[in-house]
């Protein structure tokens, strides 16, 4: 119940109705983004320059430990390097993949994309 209240900003909305400015208790953008119950594409660029693309959804996981921000992405996709313009053709699922774990020291940056339903 507490998670539902926090995710849906129920307390914040009540405070705003009384013209009180709530302070967001989420400590980092990382925590904010990954605490949302939302499926999305994520593209992780590693220090080496290699890119990993996956869906962040049901069984994916982002660490909540501020000192160790590792990721587990449940489905792994590979890049079809011949067709960069066509987003659907560009990334193909790796068959029989059980995902990928990414060491936080290897992450340069991440991009997030809407998942077309």
trRosetta pair geometry for C-beta under 8 A, 3 or more apart (Angstrom, degrees):
i j d omega theta_ij theta_ji phi_ij phi_ji
1 4 5.6 -53 -152 33 34 114
1 5 6.5 34 152 -18 66 104
2 5 5.7 -53 -150 36 33 112
2 6 6.3 29 154 -16 66 107
3 6 5.8 -58 -146 40 31 108
3 7 6.0 28 159 -17 68 110
4 7 6.0 -56 -139 39 25 107
4 8 6.1 1 167 3 62 116
4 10 7.9 31 125 -16 74 130
5 8 6.5 -74 -143 50 20 95
5 10 4.7 -76 -151 35 73 125
5 11 6.3 55 166 -23 107 96
6 9 7.6 23 179 -72 31 41
6 11 7.9 -8 -94 16 50 113
6 25 7.8 -77 -141 63 111 123
6 35 7.9 -64 125 165 113 134
7 35 6.8 -150 -103 147 86 96
7 36 7.3 130 -149 -120 97 44
7 37 6.2 30 -163 -8 146 107
9 12 4.2 -46 -173 45 92 121
9 13 5.6 100 123 -29 89 94
10 13 5.9 -57 -149 35 27 111
10 14 6.6 27 154 -18 63 105
11 14 5.7 -54 -150 35 34 112
11 15 6.4 33 153 -17 66 106
11 22 7.0 127 119 -116 87 150
12 15 5.7 -57 -149 38 31 111
12 16 6.3 33 154 -21 66 107
12 22 4.3 -127 -123 52 78 158
12 24 7.8 18 -98 -94 138 67
13 16 5.7 -52 -145 35 31 113
13 17 6.7 39 153 -25 62 100
14 17 5.8 -51 -157 26 33 115
14 18 7.1 14 152 -2 63 105
15 18 6.0 -68 -157 46 36 100
15 20 4.2 -84 -176 78 89 108
15 21 7.5 -86 139 35 117 3
15 22 4.5 108 76 -54 151 105
16 19 7.3 35 -172 -87 38 24
16 20 7.0 -103 -73 60 27 62
16 21 7.7 55 -98 -103 70 39
16 22 6.9 -66 -49 -1 81 104
24 32 7.6 10 168 -94 136 121
26 31 4.9 -174 -169 103 94 113
26 32 4.4 100 139 -75 152 83
26 35 6.7 -135 -119 21 126 148
27 31 5.6 65 52 18 76 152
27 66 7.1 -46 103 -88 142 129
28 31 4.8 102 57 6 78 98
28 32 7.0 -139 100 -3 45 87
28 66 7.0 139 -15 -118 139 99
29 32 5.4 -54 -147 38 36 115
29 33 6.1 32 158 -18 69 108
30 33 6.2 -60 -147 37 23 106
30 34 6.2 -4 167 5 62 115
30 62 7.0 -155 176 159 93 133
30 69 6.1 -57 -164 -134 159 133
31 34 6.6 -70 -137 50 22 93
31 35 5.7 23 165 -26 64 117
31 64 6.6 69 -113 -136 94 81
32 35 6.2 -62 -143 31 19 109
32 36 7.4 28 156 -31 56 98
33 36 6.3 -54 -171 12 32 112
33 112 7.2 -141 -163 -58 132 160
34 56 7.7 -95 -119 176 83 142
34 62 3.8 -85 -141 58 155 145
34 64 7.9 -152 96 -82 127 76
39 55 6.4 -2 -169 -178 98 104
39 56 6.9 172 -149 86 49 60
39 57 4.2 19 -119 -102 99 99
39 58 7.8 -8 -89 -30 106 67
39 115 5.0 -48 117 32 95 157
40 55 7.5 161 86 -154 27 63
40 56 5.5 -7 62 52 76 102
40 57 7.9 165 23 -66 42 75
40 112 5.3 19 143 -169 138 99
40 113 6.4 158 180 71 90 45
40 114 6.5 -60 -129 -117 92 26
40 115 5.3 -143 -114 -23 37 101
41 53 6.6 -4 -174 -169 101 98
41 54 7.6 161 -153 87 59 32
41 55 6.2 -49 -99 -102 53 58
41 56 7.6 116 -155 11 7 82
41 112 6.9 144 82 -162 62 48
41 113 3.9 -16 63 61 116 102
41 114 7.5 5 19 67 97 19
41 115 5.8 145 -26 -78 78 81
42 53 7.2 172 89 -147 47 54
42 54 5.8 -16 61 64 91 78
42 55 7.5 112 16 -143 83 13
42 56 4.7 56 -15 -28 126 114
42 73 6.7 -138 66 -108 122 130
42 110 5.9 -15 -169 -170 98 115
42 111 7.3 153 -158 80 49 50
42 112 5.7 -17 -103 -104 70 70
42 113 7.7 -165 -71 22 28 77
43 51 5.7 -7 -175 -170 99 112
43 52 7.2 161 -157 81 50 45
43 53 4.7 -15 -104 -99 79 87
43 110 6.7 152 79 -159 50 61
43 111 4.5 -7 57 57 104 99
43 112 7.8 -157 22 -70 73 28
43 113 7.2 47 -11 -10 103 111
44 51 6.9 151 78 -157 48 57
44 52 4.6 -11 58 59 101 97
44 53 7.6 -174 20 -77 67 38
44 54 7.8 1 1 16 105 101
44 71 7.0 -165 -81 57 151 156
44 73 7.7 -147 -9 -31 130 145
44 102 5.9 -41 143 -123 167 168
44 107 6.0 -68 -165 -123 109 94
44 109 8.0 -178 -151 97 51 35
44 110 5.1 -22 -103 -104 65 89
45 49 7.0 -20 -172 -146 97 31
45 50 7.6 161 -153 84 55 36
45 51 5.3 -27 -98 -100 67 79
45 107 7.7 89 74 -160 52 59
45 108 4.7 -57 106 61 93 112
45 109 5.3 7 50 58 110 74
45 110 7.2 -166 18 -83 73 37
45 111 7.6 55 -18 -8 102 96
46 49 6.9 -38 74 30 77 20
46 50 4.8 0 39 60 120 83
46 51 7.4 -156 6 -81 81 28
46 52 6.9 65 -36 -9 104 102
46 102 7.7 -137 -92 -149 100 113
46 106 4.9 -21 -145 161 100 94
46 107 6.7 -65 -113 -101 54 34
46 108 6.1 83 152 -5 13 98
47 105 7.7 -25 -25 142 139 63
47 106 5.5 -111 6 -154 102 51
47 107 7.5 26 -37 51 80 10
47 108 5.2 147 -82 -60 45 96
48 106 7.6 -15 -4 -160 93 95
49 108 7.8 30 -80 -9 39 155
51 79 6.8 62 76 -44 113 138
52 73 7.1 156 141 38 119 151
52 76 7.2 -55 -163 -139 99 89
52 100 6.1 -118 -164 88 141 157
52 102 6.7 -164 55 -83 157 130
53 77 4.7 -50 89 67 94 116
53 79 7.1 100 12 -66 124 88
53 91 5.2 -77 93 -126 145 139
54 60 7.2 144 128 -102 126 133
54 73 3.5 92 91 165 164 136
54 74 7.2 141 176 49 126 49
54 75 5.5 152 -154 78 91 64
54 76 5.8 -40 -94 -102 106 40
54 77 6.0 177 -89 7 48 93
54 99 7.3 63 -141 -138 146 77
54 100 6.8 -149 -61 34 144 109
55 60 7.2 -150 108 -39 63 137
55 73 7.3 138 62 -172 41 98
55 74 7.1 -47 77 61 87 91
55 75 5.2 18 34 51 100 118
55 77 8.0 89 -20 -27 75 119
55 115 6.9 62 -133 -102 101 135
56 60 4.5 -127 -146 90 59 162
56 62 7.6 14 -148 -39 128 111
56 73 6.4 -70 -87 -121 69 90
56 112 8.0 -44 21 -125 134 99
57 60 5.7 90 42 4 40 112
57 74 6.7 -83 59 40 82 128
57 75 7.9 10 34 10 112 112
58 74 7.1 -28 70 12 75 165
59 74 4.3 94 82 -91 97 145
59 99 7.6 -120 108 -58 108 148
60 71 7.5 -6 -178 -176 98 88
60 72 6.1 -177 -154 97 55 70
60 73 5.1 6 -125 -124 113 46
60 74 4.8 -109 -65 -10 71 95
60 99 7.4 177 -100 -134 73 135
61 71 7.1 164 88 -158 58 47
61 72 4.4 21 47 47 95 106
62 69 7.3 -3 -177 -166 87 78
62 70 8.0 -176 -149 94 47 43
62 71 5.5 -11 -106 -110 71 80
63 68 5.7 -79 151 106 162 76
63 69 5.3 -164 64 -133 113 34
63 70 4.9 71 -23 45 130 67
63 71 7.3 -102 -3 -68 85 43
63 104 7.4 -65 34 -60 138 126
65 68 4.6 3 99 51 125 87
65 69 7.2 -149 78 -69 71 48
66 69 7.4 1 -151 -60 27 95
68 104 5.9 -177 -167 8 50 145
69 104 4.3 112 67 -119 69 133
69 107 7.4 -78 101 36 107 147
70 101 6.7 8 171 -176 120 89
70 102 6.3 171 -162 83 73 60
70 103 6.1 -35 -114 -127 104 29
70 104 4.9 -95 -71 -38 58 90
71 101 7.3 164 89 -155 53 46
71 102 4.4 2 57 49 98 109
71 104 7.7 119 -9 -80 77 71
71 107 7.5 91 2 -73 120 137
72 99 6.0 48 175 146 82 139
72 100 7.4 179 -150 88 52 40
72 101 5.2 -19 -101 -102 79 72
72 102 7.7 -172 -79 16 33 73
73 76 6.8 106 102 -80 108 67
73 99 5.4 -179 93 -158 51 97
73 100 5.3 -3 55 54 96 85
73 102 7.1 34 -3 -12 103 113
74 98 7.6 -57 -162 175 61 48
74 99 4.3 -61 -137 -85 25 127
75 93 6.3 -40 175 -135 113 104
75 94 7.9 166 179 43 67 82
75 97 6.4 100 -152 90 51 116
75 99 6.2 -34 -44 -89 21 74
76 93 7.5 105 83 -158 49 60
76 94 4.5 -18 93 30 98 127
76 97 4.1 -114 38 171 105 157
76 99 6.0 147 -36 -134 92 26
76 100 5.0 90 -87 -26 118 110
77 91 4.3 32 156 178 137 103
77 92 6.2 151 -159 72 84 28
77 93 5.6 -52 -102 -96 77 42
77 94 6.5 -162 -104 -14 21 82
78 91 7.2 158 74 -150 29 60
78 92 5.7 -26 59 63 81 84
78 94 5.6 90 -23 -68 101 95
79 90 6.3 -21 -147 169 73 77
79 91 6.2 -30 -99 -96 55 66
80 83 5.4 1 111 39 114 95
80 89 5.7 -78 64 149 148 76
80 90 5.6 -143 49 -144 91 28
80 91 7.2 -131 6 -59 86 19
80 92 5.8 73 -43 -13 106 111
81 84 7.6 5 -164 -65 43 87
83 86 4.8 -23 157 39 117 107
83 89 4.5 -20 98 108 146 125
83 90 5.8 -130 97 -80 84 66
84 90 6.3 64 -132 -110 30 119
85 90 7.9 -178 58 -62 24 118
86 89 4.0 29 104 29 123 110
86 90 5.9 171 88 -34 62 87
87 90 5.4 -50 -139 22 28 122
87 91 7.3 -14 178 13 60 101
88 91 7.8 -92 -163 47 20 76
89 92 7.8 -7 -170 -58 41 94
93 97 7.2 -145 174 28 79 122
94 97 3.9 68 92 -39 105 133
97 100 7.6 -24 -179 -42 120 84
102 106 6.2 -125 -175 71 83 117
102 107 6.3 78 148 -65 122 101
103 106 4.6 80 72 1 92 110
103 107 7.8 -160 93 -21 52 82
104 107 5.8 -46 -154 14 45 116
107 110 6.7 -17 -166 -46 118 96
